[in-house]
Amino acid sequence: MSSSRSWTPVAPPGGAGPVGAYSPAAIAGELVFTAGQVPQNPETGEFEGDRPFAEQTRRTLTNLERVLEAAGSGLADVVQVTVYLADHADWAEFNEVYQEFFSAPFPARAVVGAELTSFRVEMTAIAVRRESGA
């Protein structure tokens, strides 16, 4: 297998690393693709799935922001978000919290049901990079 890639892996500095074989984000050209972000404490690696749904959503969005910043991007640069909810009944509450982090014009977004186990929300995003040296 060739070690030459046309993309660059990115991980935020410090804290707990991924629990599987993946990069937290990947830069390809001017785009950043994030892995699924969940309500996990970035310093300890502990999942926070026992917290209220709104808190899980805020932690997930904060983690998304952290990964994007490590890649030279940010929430304002996000063009697409995919959201996975363990319970579709959480959609309205999710949408409220989401608007604390994103404002109009909103990125394109898909929300799908998923069989999540240790938490109730997961998100991925695609963003444009504003920095070229990250």
trRosetta pair geometry for C-beta under 8 A, 3 or more apart (Angstrom, degrees):
i j d omega theta_ij theta_ji phi_ij phi_ji
2 5 8.0 156 113 -60 95 58
5 8 7.4 154 95 -73 117 39
6 28 6.7 49 119 -136 85 93
7 26 4.9 32 154 174 131 109
7 27 6.1 168 -166 81 79 47
7 28 4.1 -36 -105 -84 109 86
8 26 6.8 154 75 -159 41 63
8 27 4.5 -11 57 55 97 103
8 28 7.9 179 21 -69 65 46
9 23 3.7 -129 -145 -118 105 149
9 25 7.5 130 -165 82 52 51
9 26 5.7 -35 -103 -102 51 76
10 23 6.5 89 41 166 46 116
10 24 6.4 -84 97 74 69 90
10 25 4.2 -29 66 75 109 100
10 26 6.7 -179 14 -87 88 23
10 27 6.0 75 -32 -22 122 98
10 32 7.4 -32 29 -140 149 105
10 67 7.3 117 110 -173 109 77
10 70 5.3 150 164 118 111 103
10 71 4.4 96 123 -87 174 90
10 134 7.0 26 -119 138 131 107
11 17 6.6 -2 -161 -130 144 88
11 18 7.5 -104 -114 -23 119 97
11 23 6.6 -114 -59 -158 88 77
11 24 4.9 107 -113 19 65 119
11 25 7.5 173 -75 29 37 80
11 70 6.6 -71 118 151 20 154
12 15 6.6 5 99 43 110 127
12 24 6.5 -60 -2 93 81 164
12 42 6.9 -19 80 -167 144 138
12 66 5.1 3 -92 151 155 99
12 67 5.8 -93 -40 -95 108 51
12 69 7.5 49 -109 72 104 89
12 70 4.1 -131 -92 -56 62 145
13 70 6.9 175 -10 -117 69 114
14 43 7.5 -13 141 -112 102 74
15 42 4.3 -5 -169 148 155 82
15 43 4.7 -87 -118 -97 92 41
15 45 7.7 148 170 -54 81 74
16 40 7.4 -100 76 148 137 115
16 41 7.5 79 11 98 131 71
16 42 6.2 -158 39 -175 88 40
16 43 6.6 71 -11 135 89 11
16 44 6.3 -10 -37 102 128 17
16 45 3.1 165 -131 -66 162 93
17 45 7.9 -11 40 -93 42 118
18 21 7.7 155 117 -67 132 6
18 22 5.4 -153 -166 66 157 77
18 23 7.3 -119 -33 -114 149 15
18 24 6.1 -157 -63 -59 106 79
18 35 7.2 17 -110 81 125 167
19 45 7.1 124 -70 -163 104 113
22 35 5.1 114 141 -112 130 144
23 26 5.5 95 84 -65 134 86
23 35 6.5 174 89 -37 48 123
24 34 6.9 -23 157 -151 64 78
24 35 5.3 -104 -144 27 32 117
24 67 4.9 -138 152 -128 114 119
24 70 7.4 34 94 67 131 145
25 32 5.6 -2 -179 -174 124 98
25 33 6.5 156 -159 80 69 46
25 34 4.8 -32 -101 -105 90 63
25 35 6.6 -117 -68 -1 43 78
25 67 4.9 147 -39 168 121 105
25 68 7.2 148 -96 -84 155 41
25 70 6.8 151 31 79 135 106
25 71 4.7 -89 116 -55 149 138
26 32 7.4 156 79 -155 41 53
26 33 5.0 -13 59 59 91 99
27 31 7.3 158 -154 86 53 47
27 32 5.6 -25 -99 -99 70 72
27 71 5.6 172 -67 -158 104 107
27 72 7.6 38 -100 37 137 111
27 129 6.5 41 -137 -63 112 140
27 134 7.3 153 -65 87 153 100
28 31 5.4 -17 67 66 81 97
28 33 6.7 16 11 -4 110 113
30 128 5.8 0 145 -152 99 80
30 129 5.3 -137 -166 38 57 96
31 126 6.1 -12 -170 -171 113 95
31 127 7.1 145 -157 78 62 39
31 128 6.4 -46 -102 -103 58 48
31 129 7.0 -128 -72 -13 8 90
32 68 6.2 118 113 -131 152 72
32 71 4.3 114 -125 127 134 147
32 72 7.5 179 -65 62 133 75
32 73 4.7 -125 11 -5 150 150
32 77 7.8 61 30 112 121 124
32 125 7.8 15 103 105 94 91
32 126 7.0 158 80 -157 55 45
32 127 4.6 -14 57 62 106 91
32 128 7.5 -140 13 -56 88 1
32 129 5.7 113 -35 -65 102 86
33 124 7.6 5 -178 178 73 108
33 125 7.9 -176 -147 93 39 48
33 126 5.6 -9 -102 -106 68 79
34 37 6.3 -15 150 -32 131 106
34 64 6.3 82 147 -140 172 79
34 67 5.2 97 -128 113 117 138
34 68 6.7 -53 -67 -67 129 78
34 71 8.0 -138 -80 -2 85 150
34 123 7.9 19 95 118 131 77
34 124 5.4 -177 83 -154 86 65
34 125 4.9 30 26 48 122 77
34 126 7.7 -144 12 -71 77 37
34 127 7.7 41 -24 3 104 104
35 67 7.7 -126 40 -156 79 159
35 124 6.7 -81 162 -112 16 99
36 84 7.3 -14 -136 18 123 131
36 122 4.5 6 -173 176 114 117
36 123 6.9 136 -150 66 63 26
36 124 5.3 -53 -87 -63 56 93
37 60 5.3 128 120 -166 95 74
37 61 7.9 119 109 -80 136 20
37 63 4.4 171 -168 103 117 111
37 64 4.4 -161 41 -69 164 76
37 67 6.4 -143 -83 4 124 140
37 122 6.8 156 72 -160 41 63
37 123 5.2 -26 56 65 94 82
37 124 7.2 148 6 -85 79 43
37 125 8.0 -9 6 0 121 99
38 47 6.9 -26 127 -127 123 94
38 60 5.8 -39 -154 -108 18 99
38 63 7.2 -25 54 66 34 160
38 118 7.9 55 166 85 145 99
38 119 5.1 129 -174 58 110 159
38 121 7.3 156 -136 92 63 59
38 122 4.9 -23 -87 -105 86 85
39 47 6.7 75 93 -166 77 67
39 48 4.4 -96 145 63 105 97
39 49 6.3 141 75 -71 118 54
39 51 6.7 -134 164 47 146 120
39 55 7.4 80 -141 120 138 71
39 56 3.8 -76 -54 -149 156 74
39 57 7.5 -33 -71 -37 116 21
39 59 4.1 79 -135 79 79 126
39 60 5.1 -56 -61 -51 68 86
39 63 7.7 -168 -103 -5 30 135
39 119 4.9 170 41 -142 100 135
39 120 7.8 14 8 39 132 70
39 121 6.7 71 -26 59 105 91
40 45 6.5 -14 175 -161 112 37
40 46 6.8 170 -157 87 70 34
40 47 5.2 -39 -101 -100 82 56
40 48 6.7 -177 -95 3 26 85
40 59 7.4 156 28 145 28 122
40 63 6.7 64 54 -91 78 157
40 119 7.6 -89 -52 -53 77 151
41 44 4.5 14 99 43 128 95
41 45 6.7 -34 75 20 82 15
41 46 4.8 17 28 54 117 84
41 47 8.0 -130 6 -68 77 11
41 48 6.2 102 -39 -44 84 111
41 59 7.6 -55 -77 -158 52 132
42 45 7.9 30 -155 -71 20 45
42 63 6.0 164 -60 -113 112 94
42 66 6.3 -62 -74 105 164 169
47 118 4.6 -3 154 147 168 122
47 119 5.7 -127 -171 -51 113 108
48 51 4.7 1 160 0 98 123
48 55 7.1 -100 142 126 128 106
48 56 6.2 -175 101 -103 97 75
48 59 5.6 58 56 35 143 174
48 119 7.1 51 69 -107 55 112
49 56 6.7 51 -115 -110 43 130
49 118 4.6 -156 -26 156 155 58
49 119 3.8 -120 -93 -84 99 58
49 120 6.7 132 -145 -15 84 73
51 55 4.1 -89 149 89 125 130
51 56 5.5 160 79 -55 102 80
51 59 7.5 89 63 -9 151 137
52 55 4.9 88 62 10 79 106
52 56 7.2 -146 97 -7 39 88
53 56 5.5 -55 -148 35 34 113
53 57 6.3 34 155 -20 68 105
53 90 5.3 -144 -162 -136 151 124
53 93 5.7 67 105 112 129 143
53 94 7.5 -77 157 -66 115 76
53 120 5.6 -61 -117 81 89 149
53 121 7.2 100 -160 -24 82 119
54 57 5.7 -54 -150 35 32 113
54 58 6.4 33 152 -19 65 104
54 93 6.0 -100 -73 172 87 112
54 96 7.8 -37 -116 85 108 111
54 97 5.3 173 -145 -72 77 133
55 58 5.7 -50 -145 36 34 111
55 59 6.3 33 155 -18 65 105
56 59 5.9 -55 -148 37 30 110
56 60 6.3 31 153 -21 64 108
56 119 5.8 163 -155 -164 130 99
56 120 5.5 87 100 47 162 96
56 121 5.4 136 126 29 110 109
57 60 5.6 -55 -147 36 31 113
57 61 6.3 26 156 -14 65 107
57 93 7.5 -175 -14 128 152 90
57 94 5.6 -175 -109 -124 144 69
57 97 4.3 92 109 98 137 155
57 98 7.2 -79 175 -55 127 67
57 121 5.3 32 -90 48 72 168
58 61 5.9 -58 -146 40 30 107
58 62 6.2 32 154 -20 65 108
58 97 5.9 -108 -60 -166 75 125
58 100 7.4 -20 -105 77 94 142
59 62 5.6 -55 -146 38 31 113
59 63 6.3 32 153 -19 65 105
60 63 5.7 -54 -149 36 30 111
60 64 6.4 34 150 -22 63 104
60 119 7.9 138 -70 159 117 141
60 121 5.3 -107 -18 105 163 110
60 122 6.9 -147 -139 -115 136 29
60 123 5.6 111 156 12 118 111
61 64 5.3 -47 -146 33 36 116
61 65 6.4 40 152 -20 64 102
61 75 7.8 38 -177 -103 95 133
61 97 7.2 -167 -10 142 143 102
61 98 7.2 175 -84 -114 139 53
61 100 7.8 124 92 78 164 97
61 101 4.6 -127 175 -55 142 166
61 123 7.2 34 -82 33 60 156
62 65 5.6 -51 -150 35 32 114
62 66 6.4 37 150 -23 64 105
63 66 5.5 -50 -147 33 34 116
63 67 6.5 32 156 -16 66 104
64 67 6.0 -57 -150 37 30 108
64 68 6.3 28 154 -17 65 109
64 75 7.3 80 112 -90 104 93
64 123 5.6 -32 -73 91 137 123
64 125 5.9 85 -164 -2 120 132
65 68 5.8 -58 -147 38 30 112
65 69 6.3 30 156 -21 65 107
65 74 6.8 22 -150 -152 80 68
65 75 5.3 -29 -103 -45 94 107
65 101 7.2 -128 -57 -153 121 122
66 69 5.9 -55 -148 34 27 110
66 70 6.7 29 153 -20 61 104
67 70 5.7 -53 -153 32 33 113
67 71 6.8 19 152 -9 63 110
68 71 5.8 -69 -155 44 34 105
68 73 4.4 -84 -178 88 90 97
68 74 5.4 134 123 -102 122 22
68 75 6.6 137 65 -54 159 51
68 77 7.1 167 -179 60 127 109
68 78 7.2 -63 -111 -66 152 96
68 125 7.0 -26 -74 82 119 136
68 127 5.6 47 -136 22 117 161
69 72 7.7 64 -171 -60 33 14
69 73 7.0 -112 -79 68 28 51
69 74 5.9 44 -81 -91 75 78
70 134 7.0 138 152 -176 41 126
71 127 7.7 125 89 69 128 119
71 129 6.6 -103 140 -102 89 102
71 134 5.6 123 -174 118 27 142
72 129 4.8 36 99 -155 109 101
72 130 6.3 -152 155 57 84 61
72 131 3.2 -120 -156 57 117 106
72 132 7.2 158 169 -41 163 15
72 133 7.1 143 -94 59 141 52
72 134 3.2 -156 -41 -4 110 140
73 77 4.5 -121 -165 74 93 143
73 78 7.7 104 155 -62 121 63
73 127 4.3 119 170 115 148 133
73 128 6.7 153 -124 85 116 38
73 129 5.1 -86 -68 -107 97 52
73 130 6.2 126 -111 7 53 83
73 131 7.6 -128 -53 24 48 87
74 77 5.3 95 55 9 63 103
74 78 7.9 -95 109 -27 42 83
74 127 7.4 175 53 -173 28 152
74 130 7.3 -21 12 12 96 127
75 78 5.6 -29 -159 -7 44 118
75 101 5.8 -115 -153 167 156 94
75 102 6.3 -133 170 -83 113 76
75 127 8.0 -96 -114 -105 19 139
77 127 4.3 74 110 -176 94 107
77 128 4.8 -123 -175 59 102 75
77 129 7.2 82 167 -87 154 14
77 130 5.9 -129 -84 -32 143 103
78 81 6.2 32 165 -57 132 96
78 102 7.2 -73 62 -105 130 120
78 107 4.6 -58 119 -64 93 152
78 125 4.9 -50 -134 -172 116 129
78 126 7.2 110 -154 76 68 43
78 127 4.5 -52 -92 -92 52 97
79 107 5.4 157 -175 -138 14 103
79 108 6.5 15 153 20 64 96
79 126 5.7 -50 61 98 91 91
79 127 6.3 149 4 -114 77 38
79 128 6.3 70 -29 -25 117 92
80 107 5.6 -155 -73 167 20 112
80 108 4.5 -18 -107 69 79 101
80 109 7.1 172 -158 -78 54 42
80 125 6.6 158 88 -155 56 58
80 126 4.5 15 53 43 102 106
81 102 7.9 -105 -22 -55 150 157
81 107 5.3 98 -10 93 96 129
81 108 7.4 173 25 89 63 52
81 109 4.7 -7 64 -111 95 88
81 110 7.7 -168 97 32 57 58
81 123 6.0 -17 -169 -165 101 110
81 124 7.2 158 -156 83 52 48
81 125 4.9 -17 -102 -101 71 87
82 109 7.5 169 -85 -156 32 57
82 110 5.1 -7 -119 62 75 98
82 112 7.2 -8 -173 11 93 109
82 123 6.8 156 81 -153 52 57
82 124 4.8 0 53 55 101 95
82 125 7.6 -164 20 -75 67 41
83 94 6.8 124 173 168 149 143
83 98 7.9 -51 -82 -92 151 134
83 109 6.6 17 -4 -173 109 103
83 110 7.0 -172 29 93 71 50
83 111 4.4 -16 71 -111 111 75
83 112 7.2 156 84 23 58 62
83 121 6.9 -26 -167 -159 94 94
83 122 7.5 149 -159 81 48 49
83 123 5.2 -15 -104 -102 67 88
84 111 8.0 177 -78 -157 20 55
84 112 5.8 -24 -109 72 64 85
84 113 7.6 50 -159 168 66 11
84 114 3.8 5 -173 1 110 144
84 116 6.4 128 128 -53 111 117
84 121 6.9 145 80 -158 63 44
84 122 4.3 -8 56 60 113 96
84 123 7.2 -160 19 -72 75 41
85 88 6.0 115 96 -89 129 41
85 90 5.3 -166 -161 65 126 113
85 91 6.5 -99 -27 -74 175 69
85 94 6.4 -91 -93 -48 127 157
85 111 6.2 21 -8 -178 116 99
85 112 7.4 172 25 85 77 34
85 113 6.1 -49 73 -108 81 50
85 114 6.7 130 57 25 31 86
85 116 7.8 -95 170 4 19 129
85 120 6.8 10 -157 162 64 78
85 121 5.9 -8 -106 -104 64 75
86 90 7.5 46 57 11 72 140
86 113 7.7 56 -158 -159 13 69
86 114 6.4 -58 -87 76 49 73
86 115 7.2 62 -131 -141 78 22
86 116 4.1 -92 -77 47 103 104
86 119 7.5 -178 -30 111 132 47
86 120 4.3 -97 26 -139 122 63
86 121 7.2 -95 -2 -55 88 45
87 90 5.0 92 81 -11 90 103
87 113 7.9 29 -119 -131 12 95
87 120 6.5 -31 16 -154 94 111
88 91 5.7 -1 -178 -33 60 112
88 113 5.3 -43 -57 -84 99 110
90 93 5.4 -66 -165 51 66 109
90 94 5.4 73 136 -31 88 105
90 120 6.3 122 -46 156 170 125
90 121 7.3 -124 122 -69 148 105
91 94 5.6 -59 -147 37 28 114
91 95 6.2 30 158 -23 66 106
91 111 6.3 104 -123 141 102 154
92 95 5.7 -52 -148 32 30 113
92 96 6.8 33 152 -20 62 102
93 96 5.7 -50 -153 31 35 114
93 97 6.6 27 154 -11 66 105
94 97 6.1 -63 -151 41 31 105
94 98 6.0 39 152 -29 68 110
94 111 7.3 133 103 -131 147 138
94 121 6.6 160 -112 -108 118 136
95 98 5.4 -48 -142 31 30 121
95 99 6.8 30 158 -20 60 104
96 99 6.2 -63 -161 32 28 108
96 100 7.6 35 143 -25 60 96
97 100 5.6 -42 -165 15 45 117
97 101 7.5 22 148 -3 66 104
98 101 6.3 -75 -166 44 38 100
98 102 5.9 -22 161 32 79 109
99 102 6.4 -71 -114 67 37 72
99 103 7.1 76 -161 -93 71 56
102 106 5.5 76 141 -128 124 84
102 107 6.6 -86 -146 8 145 93
103 106 7.4 -131 124 -78 17 72
106 109 6.8 -40 144 -15 116 122
107 125 7.5 29 128 -143 168 103
114 122 6.9 -54 68 37 155 116
116 119 5.7 -65 159 76 128 64
116 120 6.1 151 84 -120 137 23
116 121 7.4 -108 7 -32 174 14
116 122 6.2 172 -99 -14 133 113
119 122 7.0 109 91 -58 119 84
129 132 6.9 107 127 -84 128 49
129 134 7.1 -148 -150 35 122 122
131 134 5.0 83 97 -24 121 105
